[in-house]
Amino acid sequence: MRALIQRVQNASVEVEQKVVGSIGPGLLVLLGVTHSDSQEDITYLSKKIAQLRLFADEQGMMNRSVLDTQGDVLVVSQFTLYGSTKKGNRPSYVEAAPGPIAQKHYEDFVAQLEKLLEKPVATGVFGADMQVQLLNDGPVTLMIDTHQKN
């Protein structure tokens, strides 16, 4: 799994000109799923995101997690995180998991994150054409790939 994580002051996602998910201060997570992802990847990534220290403490140091701050999380499916541009100018998405597999992992990831945060997680609509708006805070943006744990 790959996740592009952005600390935001607010974020929202629209489908057919209707807001389907929105948050205040917290994290926007763009989530991509590949063929070899498993429950282990879901567990690792959800725990990592809940515990990442990306928010300022009283001294202004990034020492607090979204769990500590009780911030919000918006998760949006993003198969293009597995796009490859090695050949030509048209990205290849063969590394992205097929829709039914990706959707199951996406839903399981959201459910796991909700358990860890003990609150609902906002989402987009899997497979839909979505418009995402955000106000990146910092900016703070990180990429996590569960297959490259460094």
N, C-alpha and C positions, 0 to 999 in steps of 0.2 A: 504494500500500500504506500501511496505517497500522499502527503498532506502539505499544502501550502497554508501556513498559519499567519494571520495578520492580526496584530493587536489593533482594535478599533475603538473609536468613541461611539460609533453606531454603524449599523449595517442593515441592509434589507435586500430581499429578493422578490422580484415580481414575475408572474406568469400571466400572460394575456392581460396585461395592464392592471393586475390585481396583486397587492402585496400578500404573499403567502408565508413569509417569515421575516421577522425583524427583531433586532436586539439593540440594547443600549451599550454601555461600556463592556467590553469583553473581547472575544476572539471570533474571527471569521475563519472557518476551516474549509478550504477547497480540497475535496477528497477524491483521489483516483485509485482504482482497483485494477490489479493485474491477475493473470491466470493462476499464478502460484500462491496467491494470498490464502491465509487460513485463519482459524479462530485465534491462533497465537499472534498473528499480525494485528488483529482487531484489539485484542487484550493489551498488547504492548503499546500500540499507538494511542488508544483511548486513555490509558494510564499516563503516558508521557505527556499528552496534551493537557490533561487535568492538572498535572503537577509542574509543568514548565513555569519557571519563575520569570515572568515577563512584565510584571507590574511593580511599580515603585513602592518601597516601604517608607517609613517616616523620614529616613535619611536620603530619600531620592534614589536609592539603589534598587535595581530590578531583583527583588528578593521575594516577591509574592506571586502566587499562582492564581489562576482564575478560580480555583477552588477556595483559596484564602480570601479573595476579594468578593466572592459570591457573584462574580461577573457572569454575563450571558455568553452563550455560544450559538453561532449559526453555522450549520454544516450544509455545504452545497456540493453535489456530485460534479466531478470534473474529469471526464475521461481523457481530456487533452493533456493532462499531466503525464500521460504515457505516450505522448506524441514523439516520434523520432524524425529528426531532420537530417539524418546522415546522407540520404540520397535525394538529389533534386530539391525542388522548392515546395513540393506538396508534402506536408507531414504524413507519416504513416502511423496508424493507430493499432497495429496488430498486437502490440503489447498490452493494450487495454482489455480487460476481461469482457466477455460477452454480456449483454444487458441483464439477463436473468441472474447470472452469477454476481455481477457487480451490484445489482440492486439488493440482493440478499445480504451481501457483505456491508453495503452502505447502511441498510436498516439495522443490522446487528451492531455496527459501530455506533450509530446514534443511540441505540438502546443501552449499550455498555457505558457510553459517556453520560447518559442520563442517570444511570445507577451510581456512577462515581461522583457526579456533581449533586446528586439528590435533588434534581430539578429538571424541568423540561428543557430540551434543546430545540431551538428553532431550525427549520430545514427549508430547502427548496423543494421542487418536485422532480423526482428522479426521471431523467430522460427528456424533460421538457426544455423548450427554448426559454432561458431565464435571463433576466436583466438584474445584475447585482450592483448595488450602490453601497459605498462604504466611505467612511472617513478614517483613514489609517492614522493611528496614533503613534507618533514617534518620528519617523515611521519605524515600526518593528515588524519584520517579516522573516519567517523561517521556513525552510523546507525540510521535511523529515521523510526518509525512505526506509521502510521497515526491513528492506533487504540489504541496506547499507548502514548498519548500526555502528557508527564511529564515535 
